[in-house]
Amino acid sequence: MDQPRGWSWQDRAEGSIRRGTTLDPNVEPVDGIRAFPTAYLPERLLVTQDDDEGAYDREIRTLHEAAGSFGWRIELEEPDRRLTRLDDVPWFIRAHLTTPDEPVRGESPVPPDAWRVLQRARRISRTSMPRTSLEHVLSIDPVGLNPFTRTNPFTRTNPFTRTNPVRGAGAGGSDDYLEPGRGARQPVSWLGPAPARQSAPRKGRRPVVAVLDTGCGVHEWLPDDIVTRRIELDGIPVGLTDDADPERFPDLYGQLDGEIDAVAGHGTFIAGLIRQAAPDADILSVRVAGALGVVDESTFLTTLAQVVELLRLHREDPGTGHPIDVLNLSLGYYHETPADGLFSLTLHALLAKARALGCVVVCSAGNDAIDRPTFPASLWPWPGADNGIPHDNGAPLVSVGALNPSARSVALFSNVGPWVRVYAPGAGVVSTSPAFVGGQQAATRADVDGLRRETIDPDDYRGGFAIWSGTSFAAPVVAGRIAAQLGTVPTQGVQTDAATAAVDAVLKGLPAPAGE
């Protein structure tokens, strides 16, 4: 399969290094803080800066003391002020944990661990250290993603305990969706016409859906006059722009086994769903993740801040920035302490800012078949929520789970709970795919009279369409329908009451899964 020019085994090996580690709540326990597993970067912390400089300085001193008790050091990174112009959003700095260049007495023999430092700092200060948090690893998560990149690795039993994982009876539980013909990604033929797109409105403009994902590949449904693939803010590219693009190259990392990367084409599939649900909408595609489907929290926050700033600039002056009416986030993570307010407020503040500007935020609920709240999908005052988030007058945040094709039942892989606001088709849905070709071959070939005759090649997507499953795909179905409901919008954008009315209309029109 194709690779970027000059791609080497070193690139493949380096890009395959697993991001983050799994938090063990039994390490460095602190009374009154109940933690749960998550994926985080052990060498970094995020420290929020706010107007209380004295409290901020005290937390920094405490972090230095806590790190020093293990023989580690804290180095603070200066933020790029060009990316933090949203004055009403609390920003963060990265705090890097390092070991001394030369051995000193008391140096820990193990690599730095941000969780141990944070918990030790809480014990020293006898406070919750509210401005300090772990740096989490977010995941793009269609059903079938490598289980070692998941933020909640404890939802499955050890996959290596089976003596014969390929069983005649087929997979059970959520793994059933990984079987061909049962929701796994596979080629499919599209026989109908492309979604009909009307002429641009004479007054106002088309609605715009922004997608922060793996980017958007080439497809006849998704030309440049519909999809904006590259955008800058003050001359700085928004999102990733390197050659390791999973929408152009299907097998970037891992073994040379001919297997298409788990999230290759993910963003193109999402863009195609929006195209189907809202043919008259424009799409802003921003790449935040690579072929492994993971993104560091600080990188995600920085990109999200750029996108919100583009939105703010356009609302103030339509000749600047970029219009955004709906923001689709088919990604997320699990916070270790989601219910006690000990999490960074930056993510919630950025989304609240976007919603205050009239932008509807749509988030996927996750595919781990659990009811544990995910971020950002649960960052709203859902019924029974204990996250401290108040009601506001901004446009809604809509968290979306997945329905089976019957629309009468929730997909078994879908996360559930009162924080999931609605369910939409997300299992076995059809959408656009880059023209990828994998290493698998048709099972049988029998040419006759010069005709190539064979069974379906299971990973030949040159037909341009695929079937796939995940709450990742239920979210853009809802995002697209909201954009379609908005219709022609004012040049500067819609007001929050109009955005709320559009959301209410779409949610009423979605099927309600049957009860017992």
Buried (B, 14 or more C-beta within 10 A) or exposed (E): BEBBEEBEEEBBEEBEEEBBBBBEBEEBEBEEBEBBBBBBBBBBBBBBBEEEEEEBEBBBBBBBBBBBBBBBBBEBEEBEEEBBBBEEBBBBBBBBBEBEEEEEEEEBEEEBBBBBBBBBBBBBBEEBBBBBBBBBBBBBBBBBBBEEBBBBBEBBEEEEEEEEEEEEEEBEEBBBBBEEEBBBBBBBEBEEEEBEBEEEEEEBBBBBBBBBBBBBBBBEBBEEEBBBBEBEBEEEBBBBEEEBBBBBBBBBBBEEEBBBBBBBBBBBBBBBBBBBBBBBBBBBBBBBBBBBBBBBBBBBBBBBBBBBBBBBBBBEEBEEBBBBBBBBBBBBBBBBBBBBEBBBBBBBBBBBBBBBBBBBBBBBBBBBBBEBBBBBBBBBBBEEBEBEBEEEEBBBBBBBBBBBBEBEBBBBBBBBBEBBBBBBBBBBBBBBBBBBBBEBBEEEEEEEEEEEEEEEBBBBBEEBBBBBBBBBBBBBBBBBBBBBBBBBBBEBBBBBEBBBBBBEEBBEEBEEBEEE
